[in-house]
């Protein structure tokens, strides 16, 4: 399968714990995006990378959130000291220079 | 905040009928894209229309774009039960930048 993959698909954690999600983009894509989607809403942009450089961050990305893309390949999104309001689907997408963004299946986070 | 607004929020039709969904946006765009999402799953890209295009077709899908009215429509012809999903429009203001999504239209196609 050469699509965007995300792991884990589901994560249940207790409030205050740290969680990390991984995204593997389509191999030849140099841009990688993170979005968050809550129930009944459209996805909201969090951040994006061109190669290993993080070019834009949404104000939704509080200090508890950090994203990395070492070597311009896979990316990780970490949430520290999780809160119940962090419960959502976290979506990753990738694209080539000027093209469609292709989405992965998402990681569903539940914070108890 | 969401840029796009989809209309209607929910649409229920019979198999074989056509489904039309509308999207309005607020700022200038580079392109507009339509995505489909089955419940609890990721988004599947359907079609992209650039700001200098007015209409585009892909199989049973037809998309129009009116930049003067800042609106787009998605028409699905001869709908099938398998078309049941949420449909989102998303705008891209600059090439390769973020997508701004609407809240989506929930389409139900009854067999």
Interface residues (C-beta under 8 A of the other chain):
Chain A: X4 X31 X33 X35 X40 X41 X42 X43 X44 X45 X48 X50 X56 X58 X89 X91 X93 X95 X97 X98 X100 X101 X102 X103 X104 X105 X106 X108
Chain B: X2 X4 X33 X35 X40 X41 X42 X43 X44 X45 X48 X88 X90 X95 X96 X97 X98 X99 X100 X101 X102 X103 X104
